[in-house]
Amino acid sequence: MSTFEPVLLANIGKEKSFTREVYESAGGYTALRKVLKEMQPADVIEVVKDSKLRGRGGAGFPCGLKWTFLPKDHPGPIYFCLNADESEPGTFNNRILMEDDPHQVLEGLIISCFATRATTAYIYLRVEYPLCFERLQAAIDECYEAGYLGQKILGKDFSLDIYLHSGAAAYICGEETGLIESLEGKRAWPRIKPPFPAIEGVFRKPTVVNNVETVACVPHIINRGVPWFLSIGVPADPDNPRDAGSYGPKLYCLSGHVNKPGCYEAPLGITTRQLIDDFGGGVWKGRKAKAAIPGGISMGLLTEEEFDLPLDFAGPGKADCLGLGTAAVVVLDETVSMIDFLHNSCRFFDHESCGQCTPCREGTAWSVQMLERIRAGKGRLKDLELLLEIGDTIGIIPGTTICGLSDGAAWPIKNAIRKFRSEFEEYIKRTNATGYMETEPVEALPIAAHGH
Amino acid sequence: MGIVIVDGQEIEIADDERLNAIQVARRAGVDVPHYCWHPGLTVVASCRMCLVETGTRDAESGEIKMVPKLVPGCQTPATDGSVFVTNSEKVRHSRAFVEEGLLIDHPIDCPICDKAGECHLQDYHFEHGQDARRADIRPFTSRRRDVGPTVTLFVDRCVMCSRCVRFTREVSGTSELMVIDRGAREEIDVFDGFPLDNKLSGNVVDLCPVGALGDKDFLYKQRVWFMKSHDGVCAGCSAGCSVVVDENQDKVYRLRPRENMAVNKWWMCDDGRYGFHHVHDEARLVELERRAAAGYESIEWSQVPAALEIELSSAGRLAGLISPHLTVEEAYLLAQLLRKFDEEALLALGPVPVQGEDEHYPGDFTIRAEKCPNRRGVEEVLRHFNGGATSLDDVLSQVESGAVGGVWLTGGYREPSLDEGIAQRLTAAKVVVVQDMFTSPVWERAHFRLPGVAFAERSGSYVNCAGHLQSFSWAVRPPTGARVEGSLYWQMLEQPGMYNPRSVLAEIAGTIPAFDAAAGEIPSTGVALEAPAMSPTA
């Protein structure tokens, strides 16, 4: 820990850190120059593969491997989509990068496009980030002026154009094929796979979709080398052949009931407790923590007893969470009602379900209706079984939906009820003393309007 | 040749067959429930009703490896070694969960829903659903929204399968329908000022697996279980779409397309779909009359054969104008009948109604400009009897010159075709016999007025514009007074028993080479008559 040197956030806090001048004064664009001077696209892919860089967008898919899925010697265009639709609740690491160090993102993007032979890149940016839009566009303009974009970049036989595209405030646009549909001007209904985007993506052409932080890691891997990257993080578990390891620095977003919320860079594998104590200044108001969301709301819940698990790609799964997700840790203190937490979570996924698959569309809506009724003092113990059945049924993991949105809806339900069952039962018994044993269907509450 | 295992049954598939799990299961006699999948539309795999378990059998060891998650049957191809399980506990639970979800907000207003009785949601619920409601009880809401001149939407009944939306994008190419809002608040809608208004619009009602899309023409006219369905062929144009005629007590209530990959696939146009109302038109001709010294006198059908025989035998040269609305069998019998009275009787094709041009749709569907079902069939029969072609104009000229004394005209037209122009040129004829559905200038001046029948009342065969022959039986009986044209010819030709088009077609197939392919049993989707024997399209 003591030897760890932040690289992704190295420029943050400098005056005018978002300009090319400041970025270059700290060694910016040397990786791009090195790549274009010394390397072939296949070499860059090899380096990224060797670094074992895994996607930072949530799923943790090996980045270099993803790039190799592109068809070899494809005659037509290859597209690169930068997923900047950062909409997982609690997550703001992409925002920090794009607002305060957009050139780092662009350098990573340009190198990634060179590696994948993409000649057009789209940055799909969530609409709630107007400052990112402004700074990214300014940075793109600066890159064209400096010859880092456009035709024959730095005199090499490599051309690239980057287009900045603003979304329209839908969580589902962060799903890579939902993003692609939206980019094409359609309703963001995730596509059925196969074909995967690497074969048929934007405009039915081979496409790479990567997260902002993922590409931002690439220049550092080029500059500092694979051994440096592999020296950070948690090695693969030799007993688990499916564990690809968790290497490199990671931006953790800490929020909720801590004294110093913020975006902090740490080696992959830091524990929740270290994050809260070392970076967050402890739980606020002198209270104790009750639970934490390990990586965005869709990943589920860690109880306070589980805070010592490493926050790497494999860690949260050991506590029955969905995974590391976006590494956005939201801390809940001892005063938080788990019923309120779950209601808020269900309300979000009900609002954001794209509505394509029946289990997700109806399951998310049904769960929020039950939780609203429970909070209105009309809960039944049976509702907990129904909620768990919904949680266990919906999702891409059991195979009942096209995309992973409903896995994200399911995990908070499963974790909250299974880990805090007595709290739910006590609440229901206390607020519905006469009806909590009811097993027959009861009358629904009037339908409430859902806003943002 | 490949082997696919469905619930333990081995099913053979050919190497060039591209089937999904639903299709291959059907072959094993297993029905995999589904809403969003339709063979004529793109696969979206979104209803999740067709989820099954899948795996592969290793060709060498015979070992079966299953995939841990459920997969949509519609999206999963069946290839050699594929294994599908459609009846496991996991599959059953997932189906019950989908059914339960669909019914949370469904009004369950089956007693007043047109779809009841042929509704997938109903059927699947009985077969796959939960036995009791577990979700909260909601007040009944059933909002109705007008989406176009032919179709109405019952918003709350919709299960969001998006078949209708895909149909307007992929088949009609008009894209009027869309999904608005998100999640459980999604609804089907149209843009303001752009209603669902195209000539294929009625198909979305057939596609709707539930009662969400209602056909305004059919709405609240019949409960579907009171109707009987008959395979038929649409007579609206020369495409000859295979249809199902739904009737109750001799009244046609609805036409629906019948799957026929050689002709109309799964679709039909609105002109044809709603083009059956003339069958029950008040203006249908039902009075049987012959010209008398002053005006007309009523006669009985029993008197007709003898009366016609006397008149036609003494009329000199005879001519027949055979309508493209008659069946192949009727055309053949009428030709035989006229040749019986006069061995050199002239035979010609009646007027062929044409409106505009063929209308092509992106889904490889065409509405033909020729608004009659059997021009090619009649032409082929005439070619056999005539050798060369005799035109309508030839016949009329010979009537005018006095060379022809007796003319037998047949109708069946919905629009006036035996018009004043033809009537004028028939004034010199000694005997004019007309069989038709509606009055016309020719009918007004005919010596014999014989009420004929409509397409749904006929049996026989039509040959469409592509040379595809389809046989069908009557769906409803004609109104009292009207008589099937073919049965009169049958009787006058002294054939035994009831008019039997099937035996006539067998005779035609044996006599006329162009109809070779019609020998033997005709499948419900018809047969292609050999293309080289057919005449090029006029």
Interface residues (C-beta under 8 A of the other chain):
Chain A: A170 R187 W189 I192 D350 H351 E352 S353 C354 G355 Q356 C357 T358 P359 R361 E362 G363 T364 A365 W366 Q369 M370 R373 L386 E389 T393 I396 I397 P398 G399 T400 T401 I402 P441 V442 E443 A444 L445 H450
Chain B: V43 V44 A45 S46 C47 R48 M49 L51 K69 L70 V71 P72 Q75 H93 S94 F97 V98 E100 G101 L102 I104 D105 R133 R134 A135 D136 I137 R138 P139 V159 M160 V179 D181 R182 G183 A184 R185 E186
